[in-house]
Structure formats: structure tokens, C-alpha cells
């Protein structure tokens, strides 16, 4: 990893949770643990080295017909364990399915909390006017893992003023 190697050249030292120096970049990088809950489950993977998301695939014994306007809960046969409580896994639609076929997530974005250990399932809906068949092993969504902040909530009497103020929903232009 080029970035890690550049930090070494700058004499920046990474430390683990105990405060010990990390010599191998693999020790520093976070790990996403997963289990296959079905022998037919496809292991999530990135399509390219630059892909942000891991492809999630349908784990079904047979094809699933999704008619126009219908929704379906698609199993992946995968469960995960996020590295720490300050991580979240987000499920996003695949752009090709959405643009070419009108297949998108029924809830916009799926949120997998750090303490969830059940199977990842994906709610899909067909926004097109044509039937769509989801085949076993087909890539249906993408999983992106991110750190998440959990700020302390503090109730106040008023908020600070900004140039935008309460303008929203197109208030800054088309």
C-alpha cells in the first residue's frame, strides 16, 4: 500500500490498541470478518482494485421474478462482523441495475450496525415497466464499510445562523 509506505519514509509510526509499534501494514488495516450461511453464498468482493464497495450476490435456490412495482427481500447467505463499534456497513444499489433495469433498493440505503450478526438481506424494488429476473449468484447490491461518528447530543435553544439558513429542497437552484 503506497500510502502506508510513504508514512514509513516520513518516520510516522502506527501503533496498535496496546500502543505497540506496528511493523506490518496488514496489522494496521482493519479486517471485515464474514461467514457463509449457505454453501451457495458468493463471497463478497470488489469488482476492481478501485471499487469502494464489495458486491453482494443473490443466494437463492432458484430465480426470482420481480414484476414492475414489486418489492422482494433477497438473501445473500452472508453475515459479517464489523471491526469495531465505530464502523457501519452501508448497502447501496448497483448503478447498472438501477439505470439499465430500474432495479434499486426499496429503502434507499441499507444500514448494518456494528452489533448485527444476522444474514445480510437486500430489499429490492422494480421501478421499471418490465419484469426482471434475479438469478442465483447475480450481483444485486454493494456493501461499503465506513467509520461512523457518534457525537454527544446537546439540546440548545437556537442554532447558529448561516447564509443558507433554513432553505432546502432546491433553494440553491435546480
LINTABEL-V747041 format. One record per residue. N is the residue number from 0. NEAR is the number of other C-alpha atoms within 8 Angstrom. Layout:
N,NEAR + N,NEAR
//
This chain:
0,5 + 1,5 + 2,6 + 3,8 + 4,8 + 5,8 + 6,10 + 7,9 + 8,7 + 9,6 + 10,6 + 11,7 + 12,8 + 13,8 + 14,10 + 15,10 + 16,5 + 17,5 + 18,6 + 19,7 + 20,8 + 21,11 + 22,6 + 23,6 + 24,9 + 25,5 + 26,9 + 27,10 + 28,6 + 29,6 + 30,6 + 31,8 + 32,8 + 33,8 + 34,7 + 35,11 + 36,9 + 37,8 + 38,5 + 39,8 + 40,14 + 41,13 + 42,7 + 43,8 + 44,7 + 45,10 + 46,7 + 47,5 + 48,5 + 49,4 + 50,8 + 51,6 + 52,9 + 53,12 + 54,13 + 55,14 + 56,14 + 57,17 + 58,14 + 59,13 + 60,5 + 61,6 + 62,9 + 63,8 + 64,8 + 65,13 + 66,9 + 67,11 + 68,9 + 69,8 + 70,10 + 71,8 + 72,8 + 73,11 + 74,11 + 75,15 + 76,14 + 77,14 + 78,12 + 79,13 + 80,11 + 81,13 + 82,10 + 83,6 + 84,8 + 85,9 + 86,13 + 87,14 + 88,13 + 89,12 + 90,13 + 91,12 + 92,13 + 93,10 + 94,6 + 95,7 + 96,12 + 97,11 + 98,8 + 99,6 + 100,10 + 101,10 + 102,12 + 103,13 + 104,13 + 105,8 + 106,6 + 107,8 + 108,9 + 109,10 + 110,8 + 111,9 + 112,8 + 113,13 + 114,7 + 115,8 + 116,7 + 117,6 + 118,11 + 119,10 + 120,8 + 121,13 + 122,11 + 123,12 + 124,13 + 125,16 + 126,9 + 127,10 + 128,6 + 129,6 + 130,10 + 131,10 + 132,8 + 133,10 + 134,10 + 135,11 + 136,11 + 137,8 + 138,8 + 139,12 + 140,12 + 141,12 + 142,12 + 143,11 + 144,9 + 145,8 + 146,7 + 147,7 + 148,5 + 149,5 + 150,4 + 151,4 + 152,4 + 153,4 + 154,4 + 155,5 + 156,4 + 157,4 + 158,5 + 159,4 + 160,5 + 161,5 + 162,4 + 163,5 + 164,6 + 165,4 + 166,8 + 167,6 + 168,4 + 169,7 + 170,7 + 171,6 + 172,4 + 173,4
//
